[in-house]
Amino acid sequence: MPAILVCWTPADGEEREEQWPSLERFRAWAQAEGLACTWRAYAAAEDGEWELTDEGRIGGVSRPGPRPG
């Protein structure tokens, strides 16, 4: 299975880019490290460019949505 590119930004605001065997491995590592970060995952397209496949947040304080009326 080809690697994915994960761009993640921890609380310090410095974006990092790393290749991982899978998104699940990155998420498991980040949770085990106790990281709070946002992330975007990319897969290589046929033309060699990276295409966004998923994005999300791990850990940290969740922001509540609007309360129902």
C-alpha positions as CSV (number, residue, x, y, z in Angstrom):
1,M,0.0,0.0,0.0
2,P,1.5,3.4,-0.9
3,A,2.2,5.9,1.8
4,I,0.0,8.8,2.5
5,L,1.1,12.4,3.2
6,V,-0.1,13.8,6.5
7,C,0.1,17.5,7.1
8,W,-0.5,18.2,10.8
9,T,-0.5,21.3,13.0
10,P,0.0,20.9,16.8
11,A,-0.8,23.6,19.4
12,D,2.5,25.4,18.7
13,G,1.2,26.3,15.2
14,E,4.1,24.9,13.2
15,E,2.8,22.7,10.4
16,R,4.6,19.4,9.8
17,E,4.5,17.1,6.8
18,E,5.2,13.4,7.1
19,Q,4.6,10.3,5.1
20,W,2.8,7.4,6.9
21,P,1.9,3.9,5.9
22,S,-1.8,4.7,6.7
23,L,-4.0,7.4,8.2
24,E,-4.9,4.9,11.0
25,R,-1.2,4.5,12.0
26,F,-0.8,8.3,12.2
27,R,-3.9,8.7,14.3
28,A,-2.9,5.9,16.6
29,W,0.5,7.4,17.1
30,A,-0.8,10.9,17.7
31,Q,-3.3,9.7,20.2
32,A,-0.7,7.6,22.0
33,E,1.6,10.7,22.2
34,G,-1.3,12.7,23.6
35,L,-1.1,15.2,20.8
36,A,-3.8,17.8,20.1
37,C,-3.6,18.7,16.5
38,T,-5.5,19.3,13.2
39,W,-4.5,17.2,10.2
40,R,-5.0,16.7,6.5
41,A,-4.3,13.5,4.7
42,Y,-3.3,13.2,1.0
43,A,-2.9,10.3,-1.4
44,A,-0.7,10.3,-4.5
45,A,-2.7,10.8,-7.7
46,E,-1.9,9.1,-11.0
47,D,-0.1,12.3,-12.1
48,G,2.1,12.2,-9.1
49,E,0.4,15.2,-7.3
50,W,-1.0,14.8,-3.8
51,E,-4.9,14.9,-3.5
52,L,-6.7,15.7,-0.3
53,T,-8.5,12.6,1.0
54,D,-9.5,13.4,4.6
55,E,-9.0,16.0,7.3
56,G,-9.8,16.2,11.0
57,R,-8.7,16.9,14.6
58,I,-7.2,14.8,17.3
59,G,-7.4,15.6,21.0
60,G,-7.6,19.0,22.5
61,V,-10.7,20.9,23.6
62,S,-13.8,20.2,21.5
63,R,-15.7,23.3,20.5
64,P,-19.4,22.9,21.1
65,G,-21.7,23.7,18.2
66,P,-24.7,26.0,18.4
67,R,-27.3,24.9,20.9
68,P,-30.7,23.9,19.6
69,G,-33.3,26.7,20.0
